[in-house]
Amino acid sequence: QRQMCIRDSHGTMGMDVHEELAFSAFHSISAFCNAGFSTLPGNLGNPLLMKGHNPFYIYISLLIILGGIGFPILVNFKDIILYHIRRFWRFLHTWEWDGRRFYHLYNLNTRIVLIVTFLLLAVGTVGIAFFEWNASFAGMSVADKWTQAFFNAVCPRTAGFSSVDLAGLGVQTLLLYLILMWIGGGSQSTAGGIKVNAFAVVVLNLVAVLRGTERVEVFGRELSHDSIRRSNATVVMSFGVLFVSVFIISILEPGLSLLAITFECVSAISTVGSSLNATPLLGSDSKLLVALLMFVGRVGLITLMLGIIKLSDVHDTACFLIEIMPIMFIPPAVGLMASWDVIQANLVAYLIIAAVTTIVVMAVSGLVTQAVLKKGKKGAEKK
């Protein structure tokens, strides 16, 4: 994906090869991690990118989606790819094709996340294109309009990139943004929000209630009562925190519209980073509350969701990340080479910062691991 970003933007922004490598590495990592940071003025709405660079927006969107569906799904994808490679390799040796269906390779979590993600992106793309076709997208070609509609449907889930001024979007489009930001991505992903998994479980539970059935089933499998209970708790807690936050900021910032305040709060708790240009207008107290919402969204809701995630899933994901760890060092290495002149001047300070932050990360990771293991032991003892 990084090479694709280089190929699409090569020679269009006045950068040399080293700068283009650093640019593509930075934006690839920012997209996959759903960070939404850009080195360009005006984010990805920079005029140098807006015309004739639709592939760039598609690549960034795909990275956002991959980072937002969750590492368990990526592990499942890896297993499926290996299965097909072994299947083809066996065919080359025996000339006997295995005609068995492989639908069973997609586990329940993968099916739910992929289907709900596809539906959210499809509805978001069509909705944004419909409402902004002759508004924010006016003057663009048809291909540019559909590309921007897709890109702006992906970014609220919860990347935070922007290619148009969000303050200029229509009310209906902003409402779509709110629901997409609130739902977010998959569990154990780089995205925020209440998570696609929890949203799907709540919707399935609602459908079962409307049908008058006691069992909540999907793809012939019954969802556990504990998963339903925790998903409902996640949604209720999210609504509660948002209501209190919007209520308090509306008192602290009477000059801001309710829509702008709600957008700020939803963006913060879902760790999106988007704004209707209201953030600079907030007072110190309101900014502290928004920062607290970011912390709650990144830590608090995930902690609650730990009850749904099985320790075996965490183990599989951790093993997968360890396997591909050498690949993760390539983008930072490219960035170091591209910016070595700047780094060399403050090398000692950077080394100290790196050492301190590494120790802090190791300490926090150790404490979290101990807490999770203790929770797993207590659960096993109760059974």
Backbone torsions as a table, in degrees:
resi	resn	phi	psi	omega
1	GLN	NA	-35.8	179.6
2	ARG	-65.3	-40.1	178.6
3	GLN	-64.9	-36.4	178.2
4	MET	-64.5	-40.2	178.2
5	CYS	-62.3	-39.8	179.1
6	ILE	-64.7	-46.1	-176.2
7	ARG	-61.7	-39.4	-175.5
8	ASP	-76.3	-30.6	-177.1
9	SER	-102.9	2.7	-175.5
10	HIS	-62.5	128.2	173.8
11	GLY	75.3	11.0	-176.9
12	THR	-109.5	-10.1	-175.1
13	MET	-124.0	17.0	176.4
14	GLY	68.2	28.6	180.0
15	MET	-105.2	150.6	171.4
16	ASP	-83.3	-179.9	-174.3
17	VAL	-62.7	-41.7	-179.8
18	HIS	-63.4	-42.8	178.9
19	GLU	-66.1	-36.8	178.1
20	GLU	-67.6	-37.8	175.9
21	LEU	-62.5	-45.4	178.5
22	ALA	-64.2	-41.3	179.0
23	PHE	-60.4	-47.6	-177.5
24	SER	-69.3	-38.6	178.3
25	ALA	-64.3	-44.6	-179.3
26	PHE	-61.4	-47.9	-176.3
27	HIS	-73.4	-29.8	175.8
28	SER	-66.1	-45.6	178.5
29	ILE	-66.0	-43.3	179.5
30	SER	-60.6	-37.9	-179.7
31	ALA	-72.6	-48.6	-178.1
32	PHE	-63.3	-36.4	179.1
33	CYS	-83.7	3.4	-180.0
34	ASN	55.5	37.3	-178.5
35	ALA	-83.0	-43.9	177.9
36	GLY	84.0	9.6	178.9
37	PHE	-84.7	143.7	177.9
38	SER	-137.1	148.8	178.0
39	THR	-88.4	-2.2	-177.5
40	LEU	-92.2	142.5	172.5
41	PRO	-63.4	131.7	-178.3
42	GLY	82.1	16.9	-179.8
43	ASN	57.3	-140.3	-178.8
44	LEU	-87.1	10.8	172.8
45	GLY	-92.5	12.9	179.0
46	ASN	-60.4	134.6	-178.1
47	PRO	-56.5	-25.8	179.2
48	LEU	-67.3	-21.7	-177.5
49	LEU	-105.6	-23.3	-169.3
50	MET	-65.1	-30.5	-176.8
51	LYS	-113.0	125.7	174.7
52	GLY	79.4	15.2	-179.8
53	HIS	-127.5	40.0	178.4
54	ASN	-59.2	-39.5	177.0
55	PRO	-57.2	-36.6	178.9
56	PHE	-59.8	-45.7	179.8
57	TYR	-66.0	-33.5	177.6
58	ILE	-67.7	-43.7	179.5
59	TYR	-61.6	-46.4	179.6
60	ILE	-61.3	-41.6	179.5
61	SER	-62.0	-42.8	180.0
62	LEU	-64.4	-38.3	177.2
63	LEU	-65.6	-40.6	177.3
64	ILE	-60.7	-44.7	-179.4
65	ILE	-63.6	-45.1	-180.0
66	LEU	-61.6	-41.6	178.6
67	GLY	-71.0	-26.3	-174.4
68	GLY	-92.0	-11.6	-178.9
69	ILE	-83.6	-18.6	176.1
70	GLY	110.1	143.5	-179.1
71	PHE	-66.4	-33.1	175.3
72	PRO	-58.6	-35.7	178.1
73	ILE	-69.7	-38.8	177.0
74	LEU	-64.0	-37.8	175.3
75	VAL	-63.3	-42.0	177.8
76	ASN	-62.4	-41.0	176.0
77	PHE	-59.8	-43.0	179.8
78	LYS	-60.9	-42.8	179.1
79	ASP	-64.5	-38.7	179.7
80	ILE	-66.6	-43.2	179.4
81	ILE	-63.2	-43.7	178.1
82	LEU	-63.1	-37.6	178.4
83	TYR	-61.1	-44.2	-179.2
84	HIS	-70.7	-34.0	176.4
85	ILE	-64.5	-46.5	178.0
86	ARG	-64.0	-36.3	179.0
87	ARG	-63.5	-45.3	179.6
88	PHE	-68.6	-38.5	179.0
89	TRP	-63.8	-39.0	176.9
90	ARG	-64.8	-36.5	179.1
91	PHE	-65.5	-39.6	179.4
92	LEU	-64.7	-29.2	-177.8
93	HIS	-88.3	-33.2	-174.6
94	THR	-110.3	-15.5	-175.1
95	TRP	56.0	29.9	174.9
96	GLU	-121.5	116.1	-176.1
97	TRP	-84.2	130.3	177.6
98	ASP	-79.6	106.1	-175.6
99	GLY	-90.7	9.6	-179.1
100	ARG	-69.4	148.6	178.4
101	ARG	-72.0	147.1	-178.3
102	PHE	-116.4	20.3	-179.5
103	TYR	-60.8	-29.4	-177.3
104	HIS	-67.5	-15.6	-179.4
105	LEU	-67.7	-26.0	179.0
106	TYR	-84.7	110.7	-178.1
107	ASN	-72.6	171.6	-173.9
108	LEU	-60.3	-42.8	-179.4
109	ASN	-61.6	-42.0	179.6
110	THR	-63.0	-44.8	-179.5
111	ARG	-61.6	-46.2	-178.1
112	ILE	-62.5	-49.4	-176.1
113	VAL	-63.9	-44.4	-177.7
114	LEU	-65.9	-43.2	-178.6
115	ILE	-66.2	-47.4	-178.6
116	VAL	-66.7	-39.3	177.2
117	THR	-60.8	-45.6	179.1
118	PHE	-60.8	-44.7	-179.2
119	LEU	-63.7	-43.0	-179.8
120	LEU	-64.3	-42.2	179.9
121	LEU	-68.1	-39.6	179.9
122	ALA	-65.2	-48.0	179.6
123	VAL	-64.5	-42.1	179.8
124	GLY	-63.6	-43.5	-179.7
125	THR	-63.7	-49.2	-179.2
126	VAL	-64.5	-42.3	-179.2
127	GLY	-64.1	-46.2	179.9
128	ILE	-65.6	-40.8	178.2
129	ALA	-62.8	-39.9	-178.6
130	PHE	-65.2	-45.2	-174.6
131	PHE	-82.5	-23.6	-175.7
132	GLU	-112.7	7.4	-175.4
133	TRP	-56.1	-46.5	-179.8
134	ASN	-110.7	18.3	179.3
135	ALA	-113.8	-99.0	-179.3
136	SER	-66.9	-26.0	-179.4
137	PHE	-95.1	9.4	-178.6
138	ALA	-62.2	138.5	179.5
139	GLY	90.4	-8.8	178.1
140	MET	-87.9	159.1	173.3
141	SER	-72.8	167.5	-179.2
142	VAL	-61.4	-42.4	179.3
143	ALA	-63.1	-42.0	178.6
144	ASP	-63.8	-39.8	-179.0
145	LYS	-63.2	-46.5	-180.0
146	TRP	-68.3	-36.0	177.4
147	THR	-64.8	-45.2	179.4
148	GLN	-67.5	-34.4	177.2
149	ALA	-64.0	-44.5	178.5
150	PHE	-64.8	-45.9	-179.1
151	PHE	-60.8	-41.6	-179.1
152	ASN	-78.0	-11.9	171.6
153	ALA	-85.1	-27.9	179.8
154	VAL	-79.2	-42.8	-172.0
155	CYS	-61.1	-37.1	178.1
156	PRO	-63.3	-13.6	-176.1
157	ARG	-98.5	55.2	-2.4
158	THR	-134.8	63.2	-172.6
159	ALA	-81.2	-43.5	178.6
160	GLY	90.4	-2.1	172.7
161	PHE	-65.6	159.0	176.5
162	SER	-145.8	139.8	177.0
163	SER	-117.6	-10.9	175.9
164	VAL	-134.3	162.3	178.3
165	ASP	-72.7	114.0	-176.6
166	LEU	-63.8	-29.3	179.7
167	ALA	-66.9	-19.0	179.8
168	GLY	-92.4	-0.7	179.4
169	LEU	-76.7	155.3	178.5
170	GLY	-71.4	164.0	-178.7
171	VAL	-61.4	-41.6	-179.1
172	GLN	-62.7	-40.6	178.3
173	THR	-65.4	-39.9	178.2
174	LEU	-64.7	-34.9	176.6
175	LEU	-65.5	-38.5	174.3
176	LEU	-63.0	-41.9	176.5
177	TYR	-56.9	-44.3	-177.4
178	LEU	-61.0	-46.4	-177.7
179	ILE	-68.7	-37.4	178.7
180	LEU	-68.0	-40.1	177.8
181	MET	-65.5	-41.6	-176.5
182	TRP	-65.3	-41.0	-179.8
183	ILE	-71.2	-47.8	176.3
184	GLY	76.5	-145.4	-175.7
185	GLY	-111.7	-157.8	-177.4
186	GLY	-86.6	163.8	176.9
187	SER	-65.6	150.0	-178.3
188	GLN	55.4	41.4	177.4
189	SER	-120.8	-179.5	177.1
190	THR	-85.2	-3.0	-177.7
191	ALA	-89.7	166.2	177.5
192	GLY	-106.0	-149.2	-179.7
193	GLY	85.5	-179.2	178.9
194	ILE	-74.9	-11.9	178.6
195	LYS	90.6	139.7	179.6
196	VAL	-58.7	-39.0	-178.2
197	ASN	-60.3	-48.3	-179.3
198	ALA	-65.0	-41.0	178.6
199	PHE	-61.2	-43.5	-179.8
200	ALA	-63.7	-42.2	-179.8
201	VAL	-64.3	-41.9	179.3
202	VAL	-64.1	-42.4	178.6
203	VAL	-64.6	-43.7	178.6
204	LEU	-63.0	-38.8	177.1
205	ASN	-64.6	-39.4	177.9
206	LEU	-64.1	-42.3	178.3
207	VAL	-61.9	-41.1	179.1
208	ALA	-64.7	-38.5	178.2
209	VAL	-65.3	-43.7	179.7
210	LEU	-64.7	-32.3	178.1
211	ARG	-81.1	-13.5	179.9
212	GLY	79.7	22.3	178.9
213	THR	-102.8	147.8	-179.1
214	GLU	-86.4	-27.6	-178.7
215	ARG	-89.1	133.5	175.6
216	VAL	-102.1	108.8	-173.9
217	GLU	-120.4	151.8	174.4
218	VAL	-151.5	129.1	-177.1
219	PHE	53.9	37.6	177.9
220	GLY	76.4	8.0	179.7
221	ARG	-115.6	138.1	178.3
222	GLU	-88.9	131.9	177.2
223	LEU	-78.1	141.4	-178.2
224	SER	-69.9	151.1	178.8
225	HIS	-62.2	-35.2	-178.9
226	ASP	-65.5	-40.0	178.6
227	SER	-64.3	-41.8	179.4
228	ILE	-64.5	-43.7	-177.9
229	ARG	-63.4	-43.7	-177.9
230	ARG	-72.7	-34.7	176.7
231	SER	-64.9	-44.1	176.9
232	ASN	-61.9	-39.4	178.8
233	ALA	-64.4	-38.8	178.5
234	THR	-61.8	-45.3	-179.5
235	VAL	-65.1	-45.3	-179.1
236	VAL	-64.3	-42.8	179.2
237	MET	-63.2	-40.7	179.3
238	SER	-62.3	-47.1	177.9
239	PHE	-61.1	-40.9	-178.9
240	GLY	-63.6	-47.0	-180.0
241	VAL	-63.9	-40.8	179.7
242	LEU	-65.2	-43.0	-179.4
243	PHE	-61.7	-46.9	-179.3
244	VAL	-62.7	-42.3	-178.3
245	SER	-65.7	-46.7	178.8
246	VAL	-62.1	-40.4	-179.3
247	PHE	-62.3	-45.5	-178.1
248	ILE	-67.8	-45.7	-178.1
249	ILE	-67.2	-31.6	177.3
250	SER	-64.6	-29.0	176.0
251	ILE	-77.0	-41.6	-178.1
252	LEU	-73.2	-30.1	-176.4
253	GLU	-124.9	72.1	-176.6
254	PRO	-66.4	-16.6	-178.2
255	GLY	-81.9	-12.0	-179.2
256	LEU	-92.6	148.2	178.1
257	SER	-72.3	157.0	-179.9
258	LEU	-64.3	-35.6	179.4
259	LEU	-64.2	-43.5	179.9
260	ALA	-64.0	-40.9	179.2
261	ILE	-66.5	-44.1	179.1
262	THR	-62.4	-41.8	179.1
263	PHE	-61.3	-43.4	179.4
264	GLU	-61.5	-44.1	-176.6
265	CYS	-69.3	-44.4	179.2
266	VAL	-64.7	-42.2	178.3
267	SER	-62.0	-37.2	-178.6
268	ALA	-72.0	-48.9	-176.1
269	ILE	-69.8	-23.4	177.3
270	SER	-94.7	3.9	179.6
271	THR	52.1	46.7	179.8
272	VAL	-86.7	-51.1	-178.7
273	GLY	94.0	4.4	178.2
274	SER	-87.2	158.9	-177.5
275	SER	-155.5	154.8	174.3
276	LEU	-94.9	35.9	-179.1
277	ASN	64.2	25.4	-179.3
278	ALA	-97.8	-17.2	-175.9
279	THR	-58.6	-45.2	179.0
280	PRO	-64.2	-20.2	-178.6
281	LEU	-85.1	-9.7	-178.8
282	LEU	-74.3	146.8	174.6
283	GLY	-78.2	175.9	-177.7
284	SER	-61.7	-42.2	-179.5
285	ASP	-63.3	-42.6	-179.8
286	SER	-66.7	-38.8	178.6
287	LYS	-65.2	-37.7	176.7
288	LEU	-63.8	-40.0	178.6
289	LEU	-65.7	-40.6	177.2
290	VAL	-63.5	-41.0	177.3
291	ALA	-63.0	-38.9	177.1
292	LEU	-64.2	-38.3	177.1
293	LEU	-62.1	-40.3	177.3
294	MET	-60.4	-42.8	-179.9
295	PHE	-65.2	-44.6	179.2
296	VAL	-62.1	-42.5	-179.5
297	GLY	-66.0	-34.5	-177.4
298	ARG	-85.6	-29.1	-174.5
299	VAL	-114.9	-50.0	-172.3
300	GLY	-62.7	-51.4	-178.4
301	LEU	-67.7	-34.7	178.1
302	ILE	-65.7	-39.2	178.1
303	THR	-60.1	-41.3	176.8
304	LEU	-64.3	-39.1	-178.1
305	MET	-71.6	-12.5	178.9
306	LEU	-61.3	-24.5	178.1
307	GLY	-67.7	-25.3	-179.9
308	ILE	-85.6	-33.3	-175.6
309	ILE	-79.5	127.8	178.8
310	LYS	-79.0	146.5	179.0
311	LEU	-62.0	-31.0	178.4
312	SER	-64.0	-36.8	177.4
313	ASP	-65.1	-41.6	178.1
314	VAL	-62.7	-39.0	179.8
315	HIS	-63.8	-45.5	179.6
316	ASP	-61.9	-43.4	179.6
317	THR	-64.1	-41.7	180.0
318	ALA	-63.0	-41.2	178.6
319	CYS	-63.7	-39.7	178.8
320	PHE	-63.8	-43.5	-179.5
321	LEU	-65.4	-36.2	178.4
322	ILE	-66.7	-37.9	-179.8
323	GLU	-62.7	-39.6	-176.1
324	ILE	-98.5	10.8	-175.7
325	MET	-56.9	-40.8	179.4
326	PRO	-57.8	-33.4	-179.5
327	ILE	-65.0	-32.5	-176.7
328	MET	-67.9	-17.4	-179.3
329	PHE	-85.1	-10.0	-177.4
330	ILE	-66.9	-51.8	-179.6
331	PRO	-59.2	-45.3	177.3
332	PRO	-61.9	-35.5	179.7
333	ALA	-64.2	-40.4	177.5
334	VAL	-62.4	-43.0	178.9
335	GLY	-63.1	-38.8	178.1
336	LEU	-64.2	-42.9	179.7
337	MET	-64.7	-38.6	-177.5
338	ALA	-71.6	-27.5	-175.3
339	SER	-117.5	24.5	-174.6
340	TRP	-62.7	-34.3	-179.5
341	ASP	-62.2	-40.0	179.4
342	VAL	-71.9	-41.3	-177.4
343	ILE	-67.8	-38.4	-175.5
344	GLN	-60.5	-31.9	-178.3
345	ALA	-69.2	-26.5	-179.3
346	ASN	-126.6	39.0	-172.8
347	LEU	-61.7	-43.6	-177.7
348	VAL	-62.0	-45.6	-179.5
349	ALA	-62.4	-41.1	179.8
350	TYR	-65.7	-38.5	179.1
351	LEU	-65.0	-40.5	178.5
352	ILE	-63.8	-45.9	178.8
353	ILE	-60.7	-43.3	-179.9
354	ALA	-62.9	-41.5	-179.4
355	ALA	-65.5	-46.1	-178.6
356	VAL	-63.8	-47.4	-178.1
357	THR	-65.7	-34.7	177.7
358	THR	-63.9	-42.9	178.6
359	ILE	-63.0	-43.0	179.9
360	VAL	-62.8	-45.7	179.5
361	VAL	-61.6	-42.6	179.7
362	MET	-64.2	-40.3	-179.7
363	ALA	-66.0	-46.6	179.9
364	VAL	-64.0	-42.6	179.4
365	SER	-61.7	-40.8	178.3
366	GLY	-63.5	-43.2	179.6
367	LEU	-64.9	-42.4	179.0
368	VAL	-64.3	-41.5	179.2
369	THR	-62.3	-44.1	177.7
370	GLN	-60.7	-41.3	179.9
371	ALA	-64.3	-41.9	179.9
372	VAL	-65.9	-42.2	179.4
373	LEU	-64.5	-40.6	177.2
374	LYS	-62.5	-40.2	178.5
375	LYS	-63.6	-40.9	179.2
376	GLY	-65.2	-39.5	178.9
377	LYS	-65.9	-41.2	178.6
378	LYS	-62.9	-41.1	178.8
379	GLY	-63.8	-38.7	179.1
380	ALA	-67.8	-38.8	179.3
381	GLU	-65.7	-35.7	179.7
382	LYS	-66.8	-37.1	179.6
383	LYS	-70.0	NA	NA
